[in-house]
Amino acid sequence: MNTNKKFLRTVPLLVILGCGCTPAATQPGLTPSAILSGATPTPTEILPTATSIPKVLLPVRGLYTQFDRRGYPSQYWSGQVIRELNDYDEVVGHTVKEEVALQLDEMRAMGVRPG
């Protein structure tokens, strides 16, 4: 019974070691001669393709954003701003609506335009 437990503990370890020890020659872009010479592989270059850009990208433009929840380790989660819009936040000293309005004003100052 004790031998079976040792065997069952050893087999996963051997499988992990065996899978993790793949030779470097199997990596794309490396040949055995490049590995022996110590050369580093050069990355393949991706060239841009020519595309035509339409004059009207979208009839209606929008912006998706998250609002910071100052004084907390994370932002407002989806729907929380709407749910707590008129609630008073003791940390910032005003309502959630006023906090979001301040952040929207800052976005407008950075160049985000409405409509």
C-alpha positions in Angstrom: 0.0 0.0 0.0 2.8 2.4 0.9 4.6 1.7 -2.4 1.4 2.6 -4.4 1.2 6.0 -2.6 4.9 6.7 -3.5 4.3 5.7 -7.1 1.2 7.9 -7.4 3.1 10.9 -6.0 6.1 10.3 -8.3 4.2 9.9 -11.6 2.7 13.4 -11.7 6.1 14.9 -10.9 7.8 13.0 -13.7 5.1 14.0 -16.1 5.5 17.7 -15.2 9.3 17.5 -15.5 9.0 15.7 -18.8 6.6 18.2 -20.3 8.6 21.2 -19.1 11.9 20.1 -20.5 11.3 20.6 -24.2 14.4 21.3 -26.3 14.9 24.9 -27.4 15.2 23.7 -31.1 11.5 23.1 -31.2 10.7 26.8 -30.7 9.7 28.6 -33.9 12.5 30.6 -35.6 15.3 28.7 -33.9 17.5 26.2 -35.8 20.0 23.9 -34.1 22.9 25.8 -35.8 21.5 29.1 -34.4 21.3 27.7 -30.9 24.8 26.4 -31.0 26.2 29.6 -32.4 24.4 31.6 -29.7 22.6 33.8 -32.1 19.3 35.3 -31.0 16.3 34.8 -33.3 15.2 37.9 -35.2 11.5 38.5 -35.0 9.5 38.4 -38.2 8.4 41.8 -39.3 4.7 42.4 -39.8 4.0 44.9 -42.5 0.8 47.1 -42.6 -1.8 46.5 -45.3 -3.4 49.2 -47.3 -7.0 49.8 -46.4 -9.4 52.5 -47.4 -10.9 54.6 -44.6 -14.5 55.7 -45.3 -15.2 59.4 -44.9 -18.0 58.7 -42.4 -16.8 56.2 -39.8 -19.9 56.0 -37.7 -23.2 57.9 -37.8 -23.2 58.0 -34.0 -20.1 58.0 -31.9 -19.8 56.9 -28.3 -17.4 56.5 -25.5 -17.3 53.7 -23.0 -15.6 54.6 -19.8 -15.3 53.5 -16.1 -15.6 56.1 -13.4 -13.1 56.2 -10.5 -14.4 55.7 -7.1 -12.0 57.9 -5.2 -11.1 56.6 -1.8 -11.8 53.0 -2.8 -9.4 50.4 -4.2 -11.5 50.0 -7.4 -13.8 51.9 -9.7 -17.6 51.9 -9.7 -18.8 48.5 -11.1 -21.3 48.4 -14.1 -24.6 49.8 -13.1 -23.5 51.1 -9.7 -23.4 54.8 -10.8 -27.0 54.5 -11.9 -28.1 52.6 -8.8 -26.4 55.0 -6.4 -26.7 58.3 -8.5 -28.3 60.4 -5.7 -26.5 58.7 -2.7 -24.1 60.7 -0.6 -20.6 59.4 -0.6 -18.9 60.3 2.7 -15.4 59.7 1.3 -15.5 62.4 -1.3 -18.0 64.6 0.5 -20.7 64.8 -2.2 -23.2 62.7 -4.2 -22.2 60.1 -6.8 -23.9 62.3 -9.4 -21.6 65.2 -8.5 -18.5 63.0 -8.5 -19.3 61.6 -12.0 -20.0 65.2 -13.2 -16.5 66.2 -12.0 -14.9 63.3 -13.8 -16.8 64.1 -17.0 -15.6 67.7 -16.8 -12.1 66.4 -16.6 -12.6 64.2 -19.7 -14.0 67.3 -21.5 -10.9 69.2 -20.5 -8.8 66.4 -22.1 -10.6 66.8 -25.4 -13.5 64.5 -25.3 -16.4 66.3 -27.0 -20.1 65.6 -26.5 -22.2 64.9 -29.5 
